[in-house]
Amino acid sequence: MSEILAPAGDKNSVFAAVNAGANAIYLGLKEYSARSSAENFDYENFEEISKYCRAFGVKVYVAMNTLVKDGELEGFISSAVNVWNKGADAIILSDIFLGKYLKSNCPQMVLHLSTQAGVCNVYGARLAKEYGFDRVILARETAIEDVEKIAEIIETEVFVQGALCTCFSGQCYLSSFAGGNSGNRGKCKQPCRKKYSIDRDGFEECAYRLSLSDLSVGECVERLKSAGVASFKIEGRMRRPEYVAAAVKYYRNLLDGCTSQSDLSNLKRTFNRGNYTKGLAFGQDKSFISSQIQGHIGEFVGVIKVENGKFVCQTRQKFTKGDGFKILRSGIEIGGAAYLCETKSGFVLSTKARLKNGDKVFITTDTMLNARLLSYERKLPLLVEVSCFAGKKAEITINGKVFTGEKPLDGAQTRPLTVGEIKGAFKKVDKYPFEVSFGKVQTDGVFMPASELNALRRNAYKNFYDNLTESFHNVIAPQCNFSHKSGVKNAKIAAICTNLCDLDADIGILKLSDFNSDVFTLTKGFKGEKFLFLPPYLIGKEIEEVKKLALNFDGVYSDGLYGIELSKELKKPLFAGTGFNISNCIDVELCNAKYISLSKELTLSEADKISTANTFYLAAGDIKVMDLIYCPFERKCQSCDKRREYTLTDENGRKFPLRRYKTCACRFELYNCASLAASSNTGALLDCTLQNTPNGLINALKKGTLREYLKNYTRGHSELSVF
């Protein structure tokens, strides 16, 4: 059976997922979870939930997919081992090096590589398998052709429903640098859901230019299944239990071949942003960006007709008190409304908005549906047999397992125990999800007070449940034996530029604006080490072009983990980019690269503690905050002005450069509204992607005059830790 994997932000969502037919759930702890705003779980209630799920054969995966700093390693490793021993079926990690360390020290642990690691091609999949991961959760942007190839290498999990991140998985720093709340640390404030304008014809109006519709692959789930996908993941740890139930039922029925139109209707009514997109696996569709509507749009149910000053929604559908609605006019939300009363032609809405004839009504809260979705309770069938005879210990058999009382029973002097009383006692299931039926229930009339009979039942049910849900995991947390030792500091300067001609740096990293460019022209006169910049997302045919280009360079700089395997194949040195999010000493020790960029979310002090002779720290220049794999201009190619750079402006007037580059298709990078003016106690990495005169920035760094040179600058996280 195909695995339906459901989100569980709290206990009620766990119950909703299991009751609806999920095969597995994923949840987070109070710490180290990329969804820290969810209710999440502590160790005590995690153990309770893991036992409940194990009783029904539902697996539990624990998301510990945040960036882990050096001072947190001991606590992180201890937590991972703790939840594993308490019954987790897998730990989800985004730090591939930390995963490698855990697997080598605790080989029994099952590890899944988070979508935050950005696996999108076979090179990333090979690396995950080599490092001991049992499954990869693919980047949401992975093309179906690559999904097929990856599934031949390692067990694969794919998102089929829920919110989409506008930035490529694991590479978003917009919340971090624009607001001080790191998405990589589980604190994303979702600035991508805010309004922006872009300086291009047709996009000047302030709208939700970066907000994507919700993913819903629907019937395409069969295409993913035939591609070899093992697990179908529903996003939504921040969403309500009824959404979880509706989504699980929808995909369960699709995969079992028994879906109906009502399944999709139910899903839309519980949560629907942008009327859904099938996502980038199947190519960008017209509904990919939800520029006019932010949040839950629900399902269309009728149109407004103004009758005697009342706003009547004309529909044959029936609604009730407590139902909520959203009103759209020309595709734009104009307000919310609530059910007031029924009329002959539909129902009357209560709203503060001034509605007009023809306004469209969408239901966003269907109280009867929500109650129905959460009404079903899954139970474990128990066949109970009881024998109570004088001179013998009570014997209880539950589904073939035998439990006995503590002492022999006495014969009754006055009021003997009856079969009816025994059945009445064992019909009570306390907190357990049991449904009891009886086989033989026998007694010869023993003496047993009601309190003892109830205690007998409680002990029997507890022992049965504990045996059924026991975790046999027992590993010991390894001691982190990596420690930084001060040694030779790296004094080199590395610069990322779109043109390396006459560059005054030790290492030049060529970032192509077009992969068809003449690299010889762009590197003329540069005397240092030449590295080719590789973006975090590359698909098969693009990689083949990169292989040809790389022959002209001393090495490759990669923002994607796949660069480790690709550089081996190319037999070229690797410069691990900032996209690796290297943030602790284990990462530095296990990252097999000639040069290593430390995370740009570390402070100078944090970076200094893990610096070595081959590490670099982003010290100055441009700060890339997003990689966009889709077209923010809705793929209106015929009218495209094909500019290299645009400006994205937020509602506060802050301006973020938006850069276009071309591989086999157009891709985009978003940069921070202010340049970086920090410093470095290790090798200095400068991002000069948008700099017209990179040598000017390099000279300013050398002279210590960065702030005067840049004028509009930020210190980034060099002095302030990000949480």
N, C-alpha and C positions, 0 to 999 in steps of 0.2 A: 504494500500500500504506500502511495506517495505521502511524504510527510508534510502536513500542514503545520506550520510553525507560527504560533500566535504570540502577540505582545502581552505582557503582564506588568502593568505599572503599579498595581495594588492587588490585594487579596480578591476583591470582587471580580476583577478582570481574570484572575486565575480560574475562579469558579466558572465564569462565563465561557472561557476558552475550553476547559475540560468538558463542560456540559454540552457545548456545541459540537464537539467531536475533534478537537485539535489532537494531533499526535505528539506535539511538543510545545513548550512555552519558553520564552526567554524573558529574563528579568534582571534587575540591577540591585546592587547593594546600596546602602546609604553613602558609601564612598566608591570612588573609581568607576563610576558609571557615566557614560556619555549623555544620559538623560537624568541629570541630578535633580531636575525639577519634578520628576515623577515621585510618587510616594516612596517607592522602593522598599527594601526589606533589610531588617537587621538579622543577625545570626539565628535568633530564637524563632522568629516567624518564618525565616527561610527554611529551617528544618521542618517546621510544621507543614509548610507548603510542599516541600520536596517529598515528604511522606504521602501527602494526599495525592500528589500526581503519580507517585510510584504505584499506589494502590490501583490506579486505572491504567497503568502501563504508559503513562504520558511522561516524556523526557523533560528534563529541566536544564536549560542552558543559562549560565550566569554571565552577564555582560560586564567585563572589567576592562573596557576599551577606551581608557583615557591615557593621555600622556603622563608618564610617571617620572617625577623628578628624583634626583639622586637620594635626597633625604627621605624619600617615601618608599624606597625599595624594600626595606625589611618589613614594613607594614603591609605593603602590597602582596609580597610573596606569602606572608603569613595568612592574609585574608584569602588568597586563592587556594591555598592548601586547606584552610578551614572549611570553606564551602564545598570543596571537593569531598572532604571526609564526611560532611553532613549530607551528602547525597546528590550533588550536582552531577549531571551526565556529561557536561562539557563546560569549559571555561572559554569565553570569547575574549580574545586579546587583539589590540591594534598594534602593539609593540612586538614586531616579529622577532627581535633579538632577545627580548625578555622571554618570549615563548620558547625560543631555542634553549635558553638557559633552564627554564622550568622543565622542559621535556627531557633534557639530558640528566637532570637530577631527580625527576619524578616521572619515569617513563610510563607509569600507569595512567597518568592524567591524560584526558582527552581534550585537545585544544582545537578551537575554531578560530581562524584568522578573520578579524572584523572587516567589514566593508570599509572602515576607516584606513585600512592598509592599502586600499586602492588597487587590488588585484584585478586586472582587466585584460591580460594576455597570458600566453602559455609560459612566458619567462617568469612572471610573478607566481604562477601556479607551481612551477617546478621548484622555485625557491621555498615556497610554503611547505611542500612535501619534504624537501631536503632537510628543512629545519624542524621537522617532526610534527607539523600540524596535520590533523586528521580531516579537516574540512576547510574550504575557503568560502567566505561570504563575498560574493562578487560585487565590485563597484556597480552602482545602478546604471552606469553608462556603458557597460560592456555589451558589445554587439553580439547578436545571436550566433554569428559564425564563430566568434571567439569563445562563446559559452560552450559550444559543442566540443571544441578542441580542449578546453580546460577540463571538461567533465571526463575526458579520457585519461587525464593525469591524476586527478584528485577529486574526492567527494565535493560536490558543489551545492551551494545554497544561493537562491536568487530571490530578490524582492519582487512581489507580484501586486502588492496593494499598499497604499498609504502615501505619506508625504514624501516629496522629492527635495533633496538639497540642490540648490542652484549651482553650487560649486562642486567640482569633482571631489569624490570621497576622500576625506582626510586632509584636504589642502585649503580649507577655508580659515582665514584669519581676519575676516572683516569685523566680526563681533569683538575679537581680541584687540585689534588696533584702533578701531573706531569707537569702542565703548569699554574696553578693559575687561571683557568677559570672554574667556576662551572657550570656543566650541570644542577644541581638543581636550579641554579639561572638564567638559560636561556642563558649561555655563552659557551656552549660546543664547543670545537675546534675539536672534532671528532678524537682524537688520535687513535681510533679503526680502522680508515681507513688508517693508516700508515702501513709500512712494518715492519715485525718482523720475527725472526727465533726462533725455539724451539729446545731444545737439545734432540730430539728423532729421531731415524732413519726415513728418508723420509721427515722430516720437518726442516732440518738444513738450507735449502736455504731460503734466505730472501724473503718473500712474504706477501700478505695481509692476515695474519693468523687469524685476528680477524674480518675481513670485511665480512659481511653477504650479500647474494643476496637480492634483493628486494622481498618483500612479494607480491604474487598474487594468491589468493585462487581460482580464476576462477570459474569453475562450482561447486566447493565445497561450494560456497555461499548458495546453496540450502540445503546442510547439516546443515549449521549454521542457516538457516531460520527455518528448521524443529526442531532444538534444542531450538528454542524460542527466538533467537536474535532479538531485536527490531530495531537496527540501525547498518548499515554497513559503516564503516569509512574508508575513503581514506586518507592516510598520505601524506603530501607534501606542507606545507605552504611556503617552500623555493623554490618550483618548479614553472615552467612557466604556464600561463593560458591554453595553448594548452594541456598540460599534464592533467590539471584538467578537461578540457572538454572531452578528450579521456577516462579518467578513469570513469567519471560519466556516459558517454554513454555506456561504456562496461558493467558496473554493472547494469545500468538501463535496458538494453536490456536483460542481463542474467536473471534478476529477472522477467522480463515481458515475458520471453520465446521467444524472437525474435532476439537473437544474431546471428552474422555471423562471419566468419573468419577474415573479414576486421576489426572488432572491436578490436580484439587482436593485429592484425598487427599495427593498428593506435596507440594503447597503447604502444607497444614496441618501436615505432619510436619516441614517445615523451619522454619516459624515461624507461630504462630497465637496472638495475644493476644485472649482474650475470645470465641472462636468467631465473630469477624468481624461487622462492621456495613457496611451499604451507604453510610453517611455521610449528611451533611446535604443533599447535593444532591437526594436523593430523600426527605427528611423524616426526622426522628429516629425510629429504630426501637427496639424493646425491648432489643436487644443493644448499644446505643450505649455504655453505661458498663459497664466490667468491674470492679465494686466488690469482688468476692470473690477474683479471680485477678489477680495481677500477673506479667507475663512470659509466656513461651511455654507454652501449654497442650497443644499437639500435637493428635493425633487419637485419638478413643475407639477402643479395640480389644477391650475385654472387662471382665469383673467378677471380683472376687476370691472364691475359695472356699478356706477354710482346711482343709487336709487333712494330718492327722498332724503338726501344727505347722508345715507348709510353706504358703507363700502362693502359691497357684496362680491364674494368670490364665486363665479359661476362654475360649478362642477357637480358631477354626480357622485363624487366620492363623499364618504361620511367622516366627519371629524368630531372632536369632543373638547370639553373644557380642559385646559392645560396644554393644548397643542400650540406650537409656535411656528411663525412663518417669516419669510424674508420677501420683500417686494422689490422687483427690478423694473426699471424703465429704460428702454433702449440699451439693455445689457448692463446698466449701472444700478447698484443698490441704492435705494432711496429711504429705506427704513425697515423696521421690524413690526410684527403684528401678532395678535393673539386671537384665538377663537372666542367669539362672543355668543352667538346663537345660530340656530339653523333657520333657513328660509326655503321657500319652494324651489328656487333655482340654485341653491347652494348654501352658503353660510355667511354671516356677517363678521367682519374683522374689527377688532379694537386696535387702533393705532394712533400715534401722535402725528404721523406723516400725513400730508395732504395728497391723497391718491387720486388718480385719473382713470377714466375709462381706458381699458386696454393694458393697464399695468399688469405684469405677470406675477403670479403668486407661487412661491416655493415653500414646501413644508420642511422645517428644520428640526422640529421636535414633535414626534408622533408618540403620544403617551401610551396608547393602547399597544402599538407595535413594540415599544420599549419593554412594557410589562410582559408581553408575549415572548419576546426574545430571551428574557431572563427567567421565565417561569419554569423551564424544564430543569430538573435536577437529576443528574446521573447517579445511579446507585449501584453498589456491588451486591449481587445476589448471594445470599447466604442460605445454605441448607443446614439447619440446626437440628441436632438430635440430643436428647437429654435423658440420662438414667439416674434416678435417685432411689437407692435401695438401702434399707437399714443395715448397719454393720459395714457398709462400703463407702468409699469416697464418691462424691458426685462426679459423674463423667459427662463431659460436654464435647460433642463432635461437631466441628464447624467446617464444612466443605472438605470432610475427610480428615481433618487435623483434630487430634484428641487433646483435651485439657481436663484436668481433674481438680477436685476441691482439696482443701488442706487436711481435712480429717474425716474419719468415718462418720456417717450420719446415724443419729439415734432414731429408734422407732417412736411413733407419736403416742402420747399418753391420752391426749384429749382431742385436738383438732389436727387431723392429718393433712399433709400437703397434697394438693390436687394437680392433675395434669393441666387444668385450665389456669391455675395460678402460675405454673411454670411457664406456659406459653405467654401469659400476660406479661410476666417479667421480662422474658427474652424478646418480646416484640419491641421493647424500648431499646433504641440503638444509641442513646446518649449523643455524643458529638460526631459519631462515625457515619459515613455515607453508606449505610447498609440497608438492604431490603430483605427481610427475613421470611423464609418459609420453613415449614417443619417436616421432619421425617418422624422417626419413632420418638415419642416422649413417654417415658415410663416412670412409675413410682409405686411402691408398695405401702405408701402412707407414712412417710417419715415425718419427723418433727423438724421444721426449718422456719424460723421467723422470716418475715418479709425483708428485713434488713440484710440477713445472711444470703437470701436468694438473690437480692439485687447486687450484693457484693460479688457473689459467684458470677453473675452475668457480666458485671463490669470488668472483672479480672479476665474472664474468658475472652471477651471482645477486645480488651486491651492487648492481651497476649497474641491473639490472632492478627490484629492490625499491625502490631510491632514486628511480628515475624514476616508478615506480608511486605512491609515497607522498610525493612532493615537495609541500611547501606553497608556494604562490605568494603568500602574504600578506607584505606588506612595508610597514608603516606606521611612522612616527616618533612617539615619545611626545611629546605636547604639553607645553609648560612651563606649570605652573600660574601664571597671571598675576593671580590674585586675592590681594590681601593686605589684611589688616585695618589700617585707619587710625583711630587714636583720634580721636573726635569727640564730638559731643553725646551724652550718656548718656540713656537712657530713665529717667524718674523716676516713671512711672505705676504704679499698682497695679491689677491685674486679678484678679477673683475669680470662681471657678466655684461657683455656688450653685443650690440647688433652689428658692430664693425670693429675689428681688432687692428685695423691699420695704424701702425706707429704707436700702439698702446704702450704706456709706461707702467707695466705691471709684470710681476713674476709669472703669473698664470693668467691667460686670457681664455674666457669661456664664450664661445661664439653662439649667440642666440639668434637663429635665423628668423627673418620675417616671412620667408618663403623657402620651403625645402627644395625648391628648384633653383635657388640662387647659386652663383658662382663663388664657391668658398675661397678660391685662390685670390680673387679680387678683394674679398672681405678680410683677408688675413695678411695682406701684403705689408711688409715692413715690420711685422711683429716678431720679436726675437725670443720671447719667453715660451713656456709650455702652452700648447694649444689644446683645449678641450672643446668638444662639441656638446652643446646644451641639448638635453633630451627632456621634453615635458613629461608630466606625470602620467599622461594618457597617450598611448600609442597602440594602434591596432596592427594586425598582421601585415598588410601591404605597406603600411607606413614604415614598419620596422625594416622591411627589406630595403627601402630607400635609405634609411639611416645607416644600415650596414655599409652601403657603398660610400656614403659621405664620411663615415668614421675612418676610412682608410687614410684620409688626408690629415688626421689629427693624432696627437700624442696620447689622447685618452678621451673618455666621455664623462660629462657631468650629467647626472640623472636626478630628477626630482621624484622619480618613481622607483620603488623597490625592485622592480623588474630589471633595473640597470645592473644589479649584481650579477645575475645570470647572463645578461646580454654582453656585458663587458668580458666575462669569461670566454664566451663564444668568439668574440672579436679579438681576444687576446690583447686587450687594451686596458691600461690602468683606469680605475674608477674614481671619480670625485663624487662622493655621496652628497647630494644637495640638501638644502634646507627642508625639502619635502619629505625627507626621511624622518624628520622630527626626533633627531638624536637628543636625548634629554637626561641620560644617566650613564654611569660608568660601565654598566653591562652593555649598553648600546655601543659605546665607544670601543670596548674590548672585543665585541663579537662582530662588529661591522668590518667586513673584509674589504677595505678600500684604501687607496693610496692617500687620499685626502678626505676629510670628513667635515661637513658643515654641521655645526650644532644648531639646535632648535632656535628659531628667532623669537620664541616666547620665553626663553631663559633670560634672567638678569645677567649682568656682567659677573656678579659674584657667583651665581650658580654655574655659569659657563666656565669660570676660572677653575672651579673645583674638579671639573672633568676634562680640562684641556690637556692635550698632549702635543708632541712635536708635529703632528699632522692634522690638527684640528683648526677650523676656521669659525669665525663668528661674524654674522652680518653687522657691519659697522657703519655703513653709510649708503646713501642713494635711495633707490626706489624700493618700496615694500609691496611685493605682490601679495594681495589678500584673497584672490580667487582665481581659479582656472575654470572657465566656462566651456564645456564640451558642445553645447548647443549654440544656436544662433539667437541672440537676444532681439534680433530684428525679424523674427518669425519667418526666416528663410524667404524673404521677399527679394530674391536674387536679381530679378529683372530690373528692379528699380534701385538696386544697391549702388551707393556712390563709391564703394570699395576703398574708403579711407583707411589708413593704418591706425589712426587714433581718434577716439571720440572722448567726450566728457559726460560722465554720469553725475548728475547733481541731485543731492537729497533735499528734503523740505527745509533744512536749516541753511541751505546755500553752500554746503561743503561740496567740493568738486573732486571726483575720483576719475583718474584717467582710465579709459577702456581701450586696450590695445588689441588689434586684430593681427593674427598671423595665419599662415596657410601651410597645411601639410597636404593631404589629399582633399581636404575640405577646410573651410574657414573655422578657426577657433579663436577664443578671446581670453584675455587676461585683464583682471581688474586690479588697480593699484590704489594704495592708500592716498588720502587727500593731502597728506603732508609727507615730505621726504624724511629719511632717517639721518640723524646726526648723533651718532653714539661714539663708540670707540671700541677697542678690542685689546685684551690682554693675551690673545693668541693670534693666529693668522687672521688678517682682516679680509673679509669678503665684501665687495662692493657690488651693488646691483645698479648698473648703468643703462638698463634697458631703455629708459626714456631720456637719458642724458645726451644732449647734442655734442658735448665736449667732455668725454669721460676722463681725460687727463686733467682737466680742471678740478674735478671732484677728487681725483687721486692726490693731486698736489695739495688740496685743501686738507685732506686727511693727514698727510705727512706734516703739514705746517701747524695742524691743530686749529684750523680756522673754518671748520665745517659749517658752523652756525652762521657765520658771516657770509659764507659762499652760498648756502642754500636759502637763507632767509625764512621761507615757509618750511619749518622742520618740526620733527618730534624726536624725543629721545627713545621712543618706542618702549620696549620693556627692559632696556639696559639697566635702569635704576629701580623700576617698579615691577614686582612679580605679578603675573597675571593669574587670575583664578576664575 
